[in-house]
Amino acid sequence: MNQVGSPVRKGTKLRSLARRVAAVGPRGIARLGEAFFWMLGAKAALTWVPVAKVIGWKKRGLERERPADASTLKDVRHAVLVVARYSPVSLVCFPQCLAASEMLRRRGIASRLHYGVARDGDKLVTHTWLEAGGEIVIGGEVAAEYSTLAVY
């Protein structure tokens, strides 16, 4: 009987990851690397830099803005979600949104980061989601459960 976290289980997860990486090809692999790079950078920034400064980086303008196309949004979403799922580092909604935002910005696509709050019993919990081209790119699964506090 396999235990969660046993070598057999970990091997299965690694094989699954290898199949997914092979299926995306060289450009997809580059996108996965880009997503990992930006998420680690976002996680580090959120740890050591005031959030207001991080948001300031997010808000910097685009030289030339182009319309968001469904294919680019899908590719960025896929890369961020795959990296977040398989990363040895915990990468929650905020670094995911910041990474996706930067990936889109580098492609000339503007995005809006939503910061929301909801009650969980006697605690307040926060969530971020990213919207571009009128579509939620990251974090939309539970966005409706949160009241928006700010949009950047």
C-alpha positions as CSV (number, residue, x, y, z in Angstrom):
1,M,0.0,0.0,0.0
2,N,1.4,3.4,-1.0
3,Q,1.6,6.1,1.6
4,V,1.2,9.7,0.5
5,G,4.7,11.1,0.0
6,S,6.2,7.6,-0.5
7,P,8.9,7.2,-3.2
8,V,6.4,5.5,-5.5
9,R,3.9,8.4,-5.2
10,K,6.7,11.0,-5.8
11,G,7.9,9.1,-8.8
12,T,4.4,9.1,-10.3
13,K,4.2,12.9,-9.8
14,L,7.6,13.4,-11.5
15,R,6.6,11.3,-14.5
16,S,3.4,13.2,-14.8
17,L,5.3,16.5,-14.7
18,A,7.8,15.1,-17.3
19,R,4.9,14.2,-19.7
20,R,3.4,17.6,-19.3
21,V,6.7,19.4,-20.0
22,A,7.4,17.2,-23.0
23,A,3.9,18.0,-24.4
24,V,4.4,21.8,-24.4
25,G,7.6,21.8,-26.5
26,P,10.6,24.1,-26.3
27,R,8.5,27.4,-26.3
28,G,6.3,26.0,-23.5
29,I,9.3,25.0,-21.5
30,A,10.7,28.5,-21.8
31,R,7.3,29.9,-20.6
32,L,7.4,27.5,-17.6
33,G,10.9,28.8,-16.8
34,E,9.7,32.4,-17.1
35,A,6.7,31.7,-14.9
36,F,8.9,30.1,-12.2
37,F,11.4,32.9,-12.4
38,W,8.8,35.6,-12.0
39,M,6.9,33.8,-9.2
40,L,10.1,33.3,-7.2
41,G,10.9,36.9,-7.7
42,A,7.4,38.0,-6.6
43,K,7.5,35.7,-3.5
44,A,10.9,37.2,-2.5
45,A,9.7,40.7,-3.2
46,L,6.5,40.2,-1.1
47,T,8.7,38.8,1.7
48,W,11.3,41.6,1.8
49,V,9.9,44.7,0.1
50,P,6.9,46.8,1.2
51,V,3.7,45.8,-0.7
52,A,3.2,49.4,-1.8
53,K,6.5,49.3,-3.6
54,V,5.7,45.9,-5.2
55,I,2.4,47.3,-6.4
56,G,4.2,50.3,-7.8
57,W,6.3,48.0,-9.9
58,K,3.1,46.3,-11.1
59,K,1.6,49.6,-12.1
60,R,4.4,50.9,-14.3
61,G,3.1,51.6,-17.8
62,L,3.5,49.8,-21.1
63,E,5.5,51.2,-24.0
64,R,3.0,49.9,-26.5
65,E,-0.2,48.2,-25.4
66,R,-1.8,45.6,-27.6
67,P,-5.1,43.7,-27.2
68,A,-5.2,40.6,-25.1
69,D,-5.6,37.6,-27.3
70,A,-7.1,34.4,-25.9
71,S,-4.1,32.3,-26.9
72,T,-1.6,34.4,-24.9
73,L,-3.9,34.5,-21.9
74,K,-4.3,30.7,-22.0
75,D,-0.5,30.2,-22.4
76,V,0.4,32.4,-19.5
77,R,-2.4,30.9,-17.3
78,H,-1.2,27.4,-18.1
79,A,2.4,28.2,-17.3
80,V,1.7,29.9,-14.0
81,L,-0.7,27.2,-12.8
82,V,1.6,24.3,-13.8
83,V,4.6,25.9,-12.1
84,A,2.5,26.7,-8.9
85,R,1.3,23.1,-8.8
86,Y,4.6,21.4,-9.2
87,S,6.9,23.9,-7.5
88,P,8.7,22.7,-4.3
89,V,8.1,26.3,-3.0
90,S,4.6,27.3,-2.0
91,L,3.4,29.8,-4.6
92,V,-0.1,31.1,-3.6
93,C,-2.4,33.6,-5.4
94,F,-0.4,36.8,-4.9
95,P,2.9,35.7,-6.5
96,Q,1.0,33.9,-9.2
97,C,-0.9,37.1,-10.1
98,L,2.3,39.2,-10.0
99,A,4.1,36.7,-12.2
100,A,1.2,36.5,-14.7
101,S,1.0,40.3,-14.7
102,E,4.7,40.7,-15.6
103,M,4.5,37.9,-18.2
104,L,1.6,39.7,-19.9
105,R,3.2,43.1,-19.5
106,R,6.3,41.8,-21.3
107,R,4.0,40.8,-24.2
108,G,2.4,44.3,-24.3
109,I,-0.9,43.2,-22.6
110,A,-2.3,45.3,-19.7
111,S,-3.8,43.6,-16.7
112,R,-5.5,44.6,-13.5
113,L,-4.8,43.0,-10.1
114,H,-7.7,42.7,-7.8
115,Y,-7.2,42.4,-4.0
116,G,-10.2,41.1,-2.1
117,V,-11.2,40.1,1.4
118,A,-13.8,37.6,2.8
119,R,-14.8,36.3,6.2
120,D,-13.9,32.8,7.3
121,G,-15.6,32.4,10.6
122,D,-14.1,35.1,12.8
123,K,-11.1,35.7,10.6
124,L,-10.6,37.8,7.5
125,V,-8.9,36.1,4.5
126,T,-7.5,37.8,1.4
127,H,-7.2,36.7,-2.2
128,T,-5.9,38.2,-5.3
129,W,-6.9,37.6,-8.9
130,L,-5.7,38.9,-12.2
131,E,-7.9,40.2,-15.1
132,A,-6.8,41.0,-18.6
133,G,-8.9,41.7,-21.7
134,G,-12.1,41.4,-19.7
135,E,-11.2,37.8,-18.6
136,I,-9.9,36.5,-15.3
137,V,-6.5,35.0,-15.9
138,I,-5.5,33.8,-12.5
139,G,-7.4,33.3,-9.2
140,G,-10.9,33.4,-10.7
141,E,-12.2,30.2,-9.2
142,V,-13.1,31.8,-5.9
143,A,-13.0,35.5,-6.8
144,A,-16.8,35.8,-6.5
145,E,-16.5,34.9,-2.8
146,Y,-14.4,38.0,-2.1
147,S,-15.2,41.7,-1.8
148,T,-12.8,43.8,-3.8
149,L,-10.7,46.2,-1.6
150,A,-8.5,47.6,-4.3
151,V,-7.6,47.2,-8.0
152,Y,-4.1,47.9,-9.3
